[in-house]
Amino acid sequence: MHSLTSRLSAVGTQLGTCLLALVVLNAVLSPFVFPLSGGSANVTLESVPRLLRFRDHYGEDCDGALLNLTVSADLTPLWNWNTHRIFFYVYAEYAASQTAQPAFQNRVVVWDRILDTRAASKFTAANVTVEYPLTDSRGTLLHAAVQLVPGWSVMPVTGLIVKQTGTPSPARDIG
């Protein structure tokens, strides 16, 4: 009962329980003690995209568009002791054709960046071509009004991931 292994087991269990309680307390209290607000980002569509027509693997007609955009962001206020990294992305948002029932919004991520440090959280990327082309298998991109929206997810060391969005760009027609 009082052997060295039973004492080490009791001390290890006690330390593990205390560590678990601290991690849970950190995850619960971090959003209230350090609220994640104050980041800003802007995206502008630099050039009117060129519409591409192609066929998919099943022989259906598809639309595609390569976009050029300028991204500027200052996410340094989001960094605190519990921030592990920030996933920054830009998504294109456009409505399906008016004849499609039911009408719905399409959201497609077209550009992203992982920010590992506070210094990397303030950046400007000018006139970059999107990493992921905008494609639509239903052929509804022609004359669709595309709006670019910046967004970011703050990934903490412990706790819940917080998602936020920035100011959307004005909508522009494709085609």
Order of alpha helices (4+ residues) and beta strands (2+ residues): alpha-beta-beta-beta-beta-beta-beta-beta-beta-beta
